[in-house]
Amino acid sequence: MDCIAGVPRKPWSLPFTAEPQEVAALRRIVRLHLGLWGLHGVIDAAQLCVSELVSNVISHVGTGTPGTLVVSMSGTRVRIEVHDSDPRALPVLLDAGLDAESGRGMALISAVTDRWGVQLQADQKVTWCELPTGLSSAEEHSGGARVNRVESLLSNYGCEREHLWLAGTGAVAVVEEAAIDVMVDVLHWLRAHGRDADEALDRAQVRFEAEAEETEVLTT
């Protein structure tokens, strides 16, 4: 059995006030959470969606409007919702020109998402959009074959079946310690065979950064 069956991606929500200065803070929080979920490839698009959805509330409902940002998994998609208190001011997909100063928000969202929509309730509306992740399940690891190989390897480093019940940061902390043990053992092995452990570590870091950058380019 794998060390961790998947990445727990539980829904989270955050109340905010629709102010221009709030947009940057919400973008940072979305980047942090999606990074913890291992979904680095959708961060830029998710930040764009948050910016446009919150800016719509500011422009069409009013500055100072209370709202809520909700991020969750909808199947294999990342779902972003912005709740506000006005069910009348509906976002509209406009055919705005490239030089238009306004009206392009929903067109941008439509371009980077699989789908978007609006849910009307008695005292509020929910504007939502969903971003594809390329995963085959909501809790699947991202990272491909390298991550899957490490999953098997970590079972020999103290990450056993009894840790599977751990959720969120608890499970991650257990696996992080096991992963560090793996790396330390590899460095000892290199030194024992007459190799320069520091040089190997530097080369690994360079290769990791290059592959991470290539992955980000391919998923955006």
Backbone hydrogen bonds, N-H to C=O, Kabsch-Sander energy under -0.5 kcal/mol:
donor,donor_aa,acceptor,acceptor_aa,energy
3,C,151,E,-0.7
7,V,139,E,-2.8
10,K,8,P,-0.5
12,W,71,V,-2.3
14,L,69,L,-2.5
16,F,67,G,-2.8
18,A,65,T,-2.9
19,E,17,T,-1.9
22,E,19,E,-1.7
23,V,19,E,-0.7
23,V,20,P,-1.0
24,A,20,P,-0.6
25,A,21,Q,-0.8
26,L,22,E,-2.4
27,R,23,V,-2.3
28,R,24,A,-2.0
29,I,25,A,-2.0
30,V,26,L,-2.3
31,R,27,R,-2.4
32,L,28,R,-2.3
33,H,29,I,-2.5
34,L,30,V,-2.7
35,G,31,R,-2.0
36,L,32,L,-2.1
37,W,33,H,-1.6
38,G,35,G,-1.2
39,L,34,L,-2.7
40,H,38,G,-0.6
42,V,39,L,-1.3
43,I,40,H,-1.0
46,A,42,V,-2.6
47,Q,43,I,-2.7
48,L,44,D,-2.1
49,C,45,A,-2.3
50,V,46,A,-2.4
51,S,47,Q,-2.5
52,E,48,L,-2.4
53,L,49,C,-2.8
54,V,50,V,-2.5
55,S,51,S,-2.2
56,N,52,E,-2.0
57,V,53,L,-1.4
58,I,54,V,-2.2
59,S,55,S,-2.7
60,H,56,N,-2.9
61,V,57,V,-2.0
62,G,57,V,-2.5
64,G,18,A,-2.7
65,T,62,G,-1.6
67,G,16,F,-3.0
68,T,83,H,-1.6
69,L,14,L,-2.9
70,V,81,E,-2.5
71,V,12,W,-2.6
72,S,79,R,-2.2
74,S,77,R,-3.0
75,G,73,M,-0.6
76,T,74,S,-0.5
77,R,74,S,-1.8
78,V,131,L,-2.4
79,R,72,S,-3.2
79,R,77,R,-0.6
80,I,129,C,-2.8
81,E,70,V,-2.9
82,V,127,T,-2.4
83,H,68,T,-2.8
84,D,125,K,-2.0
85,S,66,P,-0.6
90,L,88,R,-1.3
94,L,92,V,-0.9
94,L,103,G,-0.6
96,A,94,L,-1.4
100,A,97,G,-1.4
108,L,104,R,-2.3
109,I,105,G,-2.0
110,S,106,M,-2.7
111,A,107,A,-1.6
112,V,108,L,-1.4
113,T,109,I,-1.4
114,D,130,E,-2.8
115,R,130,E,-1.0
117,G,128,W,-2.2
119,Q,126,V,-2.8
120,L,118,V,-0.5
121,Q,124,Q,-2.7
125,K,84,D,-2.0
126,V,119,Q,-2.7
127,T,82,V,-2.3
128,W,117,G,-2.6
128,W,126,V,-0.5
129,C,80,I,-1.9
130,E,115,R,-2.4
131,L,78,V,-2.9
133,T,76,T,-0.6
140,E,137,S,-1.3
146,R,143,G,-0.6
148,N,144,G,-1.8
149,R,145,A,-2.3
150,V,146,R,-1.9
151,E,147,V,-1.9
152,S,148,N,-1.4
153,L,149,R,-2.0
154,L,150,V,-2.6
155,S,151,E,-0.6
155,S,152,S,-0.8
156,N,153,L,-1.8
157,Y,154,L,-2.1
159,C,154,L,-1.1
160,E,158,G,-1.0
163,H,160,E,-2.0
164,L,161,R,-2.1
165,W,162,E,-0.5
166,L,163,H,-1.3
170,G,167,A,-1.5
171,A,167,A,-0.5
172,V,168,G,-1.8
173,A,169,T,-2.4
174,V,170,G,-1.7
175,V,171,A,-2.3
176,E,172,V,-2.6
177,E,173,A,-1.8
178,A,174,V,-1.7
179,A,175,V,-2.8
180,I,176,E,-2.3
181,D,177,E,-2.0
182,V,178,A,-2.0
183,M,179,A,-2.2
184,V,180,I,-2.5
185,D,181,D,-2.5
186,V,182,V,-2.2
187,L,183,M,-2.1
188,H,184,V,-2.3
189,W,185,D,-2.4
190,L,186,V,-2.4
191,R,187,L,-2.2
192,A,188,H,-2.6
193,H,189,W,-1.1
194,G,191,R,-1.9
195,R,190,L,-2.9
197,A,195,R,-0.9
200,A,196,D,-2.2
201,L,197,A,-2.3
202,D,198,D,-2.4
203,R,199,E,-2.5
204,A,200,A,-2.4
205,Q,201,L,-2.2
206,V,202,D,-2.4
207,R,203,R,-2.4
208,F,204,A,-2.7
209,E,205,Q,-2.5
210,A,206,V,-2.1
211,E,207,R,-2.6
212,A,208,F,-2.7
213,E,209,E,-2.2
214,E,210,A,-2.2
215,T,211,E,-2.4
216,E,212,A,-2.1
217,V,213,E,-2.0
218,L,214,E,-2.1
219,T,215,T,-1.5
220,T,217,V,-0.9
